[in-house]
């Protein structure tokens, strides 16, 4: 039972990390283009 819970937790955590990285990358790209737009 405990192993199953840990497995689910690790899979969920892995997905969360992936989603978090995607969001961070998205915001970095937006900031980058905003800076270029403001500078021009």
N, CA, C and O atoms as CSV, one atom per row, in Angstrom:
chain,resi,resn,atom,element,x,y,z
A,1,UNK,N,N,0.836,-1.208,0.000
A,1,UNK,CA,C,0.000,0.000,0.000
A,1,UNK,C,C,0.871,1.258,0.000
A,1,UNK,O,O,0.640,2.186,-0.776
A,2,UNK,N,N,1.853,1.275,0.863
A,2,UNK,CA,C,2.742,2.430,0.971
A,2,UNK,C,C,3.503,2.674,-0.331
A,2,UNK,O,O,3.693,3.819,-0.742
A,3,UNK,N,N,3.932,1.598,-0.970
A,3,UNK,CA,C,4.671,1.696,-2.236
A,3,UNK,C,C,3.796,2.340,-3.316
A,3,UNK,O,O,4.269,3.171,-4.091
A,4,UNK,N,N,2.547,1.958,-3.358
A,4,UNK,CA,C,1.609,2.527,-4.329
A,4,UNK,C,C,1.454,4.037,-4.119
A,4,UNK,O,O,1.484,4.810,-5.077
A,5,UNK,N,N,1.290,4.440,-2.877
A,5,UNK,CA,C,1.170,5.863,-2.532
A,5,UNK,C,C,2.435,6.620,-2.957
A,5,UNK,O,O,2.350,7.700,-3.541
A,6,UNK,N,N,3.597,6.050,-2.662
A,6,UNK,CA,C,4.859,6.676,-3.057
A,6,UNK,C,C,4.985,6.786,-4.573
A,6,UNK,O,O,5.439,7.807,-5.090
A,7,UNK,N,N,4.590,5.755,-5.270
A,7,UNK,CA,C,4.637,5.746,-6.729
A,7,UNK,C,C,3.760,6.857,-7.308
A,7,UNK,O,O,4.194,7.611,-8.180
A,8,UNK,N,N,2.536,6.950,-6.821
A,8,UNK,CA,C,1.608,8.005,-7.248
A,8,UNK,C,C,2.194,9.383,-6.921
A,8,UNK,O,O,2.140,10.297,-7.744
A,9,UNK,N,N,2.746,9.523,-5.729
A,9,UNK,CA,C,3.356,10.779,-5.316
A,9,UNK,C,C,4.490,11.189,-6.249
A,9,UNK,O,O,4.561,12.343,-6.671
A,10,UNK,N,N,5.380,10.245,-6.574
A,10,UNK,CA,C,6.508,10.557,-7.456
A,10,UNK,C,C,6.056,10.915,-8.868
A,10,UNK,O,O,6.599,11.838,-9.474
A,11,UNK,N,N,5.086,10.206,-9.387
A,11,UNK,CA,C,4.546,10.510,-10.721
A,11,UNK,C,C,3.915,11.905,-10.715
A,11,UNK,O,O,4.152,12.704,-11.621
A,12,UNK,N,N,3.117,12.188,-9.693
A,12,UNK,CA,C,2.461,13.484,-9.559
A,12,UNK,C,C,3.494,14.602,-9.420
A,12,UNK,O,O,3.371,15.648,-10.055
A,13,UNK,N,N,4.505,14.378,-8.591
A,13,UNK,CA,C,5.563,15.359,-8.373
A,13,UNK,C,C,6.320,15.636,-9.668
A,13,UNK,O,O,6.633,16.785,-9.979
A,14,UNK,N,N,6.610,14.579,-10.418
A,14,UNK,CA,C,7.300,14.704,-11.700
A,14,UNK,C,C,6.494,15.567,-12.671
A,14,UNK,O,O,7.049,16.421,-13.361
A,15,UNK,N,N,5.188,15.337,-12.717
A,15,UNK,CA,C,4.304,16.132,-13.572
A,15,UNK,C,C,4.287,17.597,-13.114
A,15,UNK,O,O,4.328,18.512,-13.937
A,16,UNK,N,N,4.227,17.805,-11.818
A,16,UNK,CA,C,4.222,19.164,-11.272
A,16,UNK,C,C,5.489,19.913,-11.645
A,16,UNK,O,O,5.431,21.077,-12.041
A,17,UNK,N,N,6.622,19.259,-11.523
A,17,UNK,CA,C,7.907,19.867,-11.877
A,17,UNK,C,C,7.912,20.233,-13.363
A,17,UNK,O,O,8.350,21.321,-13.735
A,18,UNK,N,N,7.434,19.339,-14.195
A,18,UNK,CA,C,7.369,19.574,-15.639
A,18,UNK,C,C,6.483,20.782,-15.963
A,18,UNK,O,O,6.871,21.651,-16.744
A,19,UNK,N,N,5.301,20.828,-15.363
A,19,UNK,CA,C,4.364,21.939,-15.564
A,19,UNK,C,C,4.990,23.250,-15.080
A,19,UNK,O,O,4.891,24.276,-15.753
A,20,UNK,N,N,5.628,23.211,-13.924
A,20,UNK,CA,C,6.296,24.387,-13.373
A,20,UNK,C,C,7.380,24.900,-14.322
A,20,UNK,O,O,7.489,26.106,-14.542
A,21,UNK,N,N,8.176,24.000,-14.881
A,21,UNK,CA,C,9.221,24.373,-15.841
A,21,UNK,C,C,8.612,24.984,-17.098
A,21,UNK,O,O,9.133,25.968,-17.624
A,22,UNK,N,N,7.529,24.416,-17.576
A,22,UNK,CA,C,6.843,24.947,-18.760
A,22,UNK,C,C,6.353,26.369,-18.510
A,22,UNK,O,O,6.529,27.248,-19.354
A,23,UNK,N,N,5.740,26.595,-17.353
A,23,UNK,CA,C,5.238,27.917,-16.985
A,23,UNK,C,C,6.388,28.920,-16.881
A,23,UNK,O,O,6.289,30.036,-17.391
A,24,UNK,N,N,7.470,28.525,-16.225
A,24,UNK,CA,C,8.641,29.396,-16.088
A,24,UNK,C,C,9.221,29.753,-17.453
A,24,UNK,O,O,9.552,30.912,-17.706
A,25,UNK,N,N,9.342,28.772,-18.318
A,25,UNK,CA,C,9.860,29.000,-19.668
A,25,UNK,C,C,8.951,29.962,-20.427
A,25,UNK,O,O,9.430,30.873,-21.101
A,26,UNK,N,N,7.659,29.761,-20.319
A,26,UNK,CA,C,6.670,30.613,-20.968
A,26,UNK,C,C,6.811,32.068,-20.504
A,26,UNK,O,O,6.821,32.983,-21.328
A,27,UNK,N,N,6.920,32.281,-19.201
A,27,UNK,CA,C,7.088,33.625,-18.665
A,27,UNK,C,C,8.410,34.257,-19.083
A,27,UNK,O,O,8.460,35.454,-19.364
A,28,UNK,N,N,9.473,33.471,-19.127
A,28,UNK,CA,C,10.769,33.982,-19.579
A,28,UNK,C,C,10.699,34.445,-21.029
A,28,UNK,O,O,11.235,35.500,-21.367
A,29,UNK,N,N,10.051,33.677,-21.880
A,29,UNK,CA,C,9.883,34.039,-23.291
A,29,UNK,C,C,9.074,35.333,-23.411
A,29,UNK,O,O,9.444,36.220,-24.181
A,30,UNK,N,N,7.996,35.448,-22.673
A,30,UNK,CA,C,7.170,36.654,-22.686
A,30,UNK,C,C,7.983,37.868,-22.222
A,30,UNK,O,O,7.932,38.927,-22.848
A,31,UNK,N,N,8.725,37.716,-21.136
A,31,UNK,CA,C,9.566,38.809,-20.628
A,31,UNK,C,C,10.604,39.217,-21.666
A,31,UNK,O,O,10.847,40.405,-21.878
A,32,UNK,N,N,11.203,38.241,-22.301
A,32,UNK,CA,C,12.218,38.490,-23.323
A,32,UNK,C,C,11.641,39.308,-24.481
A,32,UNK,O,O,12.234,40.305,-24.892
A,33,UNK,N,N,10.496,38.893,-25.005
A,33,UNK,CA,C,9.869,39.615,-26.108
A,33,UNK,C,C,9.358,40.988,-25.678
A,33,UNK,O,O,9.378,41.931,-26.468
A,34,UNK,N,N,8.905,41.104,-24.446
A,34,UNK,CA,C,8.466,42.398,-23.921
A,34,UNK,C,C,9.638,43.374,-23.859
A,34,UNK,O,O,9.497,44.546,-24.207
A,35,UNK,N,N,10.783,42.887,-23.419
A,35,UNK,CA,C,11.986,43.722,-23.358
A,35,UNK,C,C,12.398,44.174,-24.756
A,35,UNK,O,O,12.720,45.346,-24.954
A,36,UNK,N,N,12.393,43.281,-25.707
A,36,UNK,CA,C,12.743,43.609,-27.093
A,36,UNK,C,C,11.760,44.654,-27.636
A,36,UNK,O,O,12.165,45.613,-28.293
A,37,UNK,N,N,10.499,44.463,-27.362
A,37,UNK,CA,C,9.457,45.388,-27.818
A,37,UNK,C,C,9.645,46.779,-27.202
A,37,UNK,O,O,9.517,47.789,-27.895
A,38,UNK,N,N,9.943,46.829,-25.924
A,38,UNK,CA,C,10.152,48.103,-25.234
A,38,UNK,C,C,11.427,48.810,-25.692
A,38,UNK,O,O,11.454,50.037,-25.786
A,39,UNK,N,N,12.463,48.061,-25.972
A,39,UNK,CA,C,13.736,48.643,-26.392
A,39,UNK,C,C,13.668,49.220,-27.805
A,39,UNK,O,O,14.335,50.211,-28.103
A,40,UNK,N,N,12.877,48.615,-28.664
A,40,UNK,CA,C,12.811,49.055,-30.060
A,40,UNK,C,C,11.979,50.328,-30.245
A,40,UNK,O,O,11.836,50.814,-31.367
